[in-house]
Amino acid sequence: ERLVENFILPTTEVGDTVLDPYMGSGTTAIVAMKHGRRFFGIEKDPEYFELCCRRIRELEESIEET
């Protein structure tokens, strides 16, 4: 995640939208959410899409618990 932060944080502000056309496991989405950015992602591989959705749900649940 640290590497992705190095790209997202200096080039966006809180509330901005980050586009990831090749989401893979969703690291960009996770970093965006953790730092108050919105995101739009595209993933054609169903397995990676499910993995990304699971990671996003887990992050949302952990945020709700705090």
C-alpha positions as CSV (number, residue, x, y, z in Angstrom):
1,E,0.0,0.0,0.0
2,R,2.9,2.4,0.7
3,L,3.9,2.5,-2.9
4,V,0.4,3.4,-4.1
5,E,0.2,6.1,-1.4
6,N,3.3,7.6,-2.9
7,F,1.3,8.2,-6.1
8,I,-2.1,9.1,-4.8
9,L,-1.3,11.4,-1.9
10,P,0.9,14.0,-3.7
11,T,-1.4,14.2,-6.7
12,T,-4.9,14.3,-5.1
13,E,-6.7,16.0,-2.3
14,V,-9.4,14.7,0.2
15,G,-12.6,14.3,-1.7
16,D,-11.0,13.8,-5.1
17,T,-11.8,10.7,-7.2
18,V,-9.1,8.2,-8.2
19,L,-9.5,6.1,-11.3
20,D,-8.0,2.6,-11.5
21,P,-8.8,0.9,-14.8
22,Y,-7.0,-2.3,-13.8
23,M,-8.1,-2.8,-10.2
24,G,-6.6,-6.2,-9.6
25,S,-6.7,-6.9,-5.8
26,G,-8.0,-3.4,-5.1
27,T,-5.0,-1.8,-3.4
28,T,-5.6,1.6,-5.1
29,A,-9.2,1.5,-3.9
30,I,-8.2,0.7,-0.4
31,V,-5.6,3.5,-0.2
32,A,-8.1,6.0,-1.7
33,M,-10.7,5.1,0.9
34,K,-8.2,5.2,3.8
35,H,-7.2,8.7,2.8
36,G,-10.6,10.2,2.1
37,R,-10.6,9.9,-1.6
38,R,-13.4,8.4,-3.7
39,F,-12.5,5.9,-6.4
40,F,-13.8,4.4,-9.6
41,G,-12.3,1.0,-10.6
42,I,-12.6,-1.4,-13.4
43,E,-11.7,-5.1,-13.3
44,K,-12.7,-7.7,-15.9
45,D,-11.3,-10.8,-14.1
46,P,-14.1,-12.1,-11.9
47,E,-11.7,-13.6,-9.3
48,Y,-9.9,-10.3,-8.9
49,F,-13.2,-8.4,-8.8
50,E,-14.5,-10.6,-6.0
51,L,-11.2,-10.2,-4.1
52,C,-11.3,-6.4,-4.5
53,C,-15.0,-6.3,-3.3
54,R,-14.1,-8.4,-0.3
55,R,-11.3,-6.2,0.7
56,I,-13.4,-3.1,0.3
57,R,-16.2,-4.6,2.4
58,E,-13.7,-5.5,5.1
59,L,-12.4,-2.0,5.2
60,E,-15.9,-0.5,5.3
61,E,-16.7,-2.8,8.2
62,S,-13.6,-1.9,10.1
63,I,-14.4,1.8,9.6
64,E,-18.0,1.3,10.9
65,E,-16.6,-0.4,14.1
66,T,-14.6,2.7,15.1
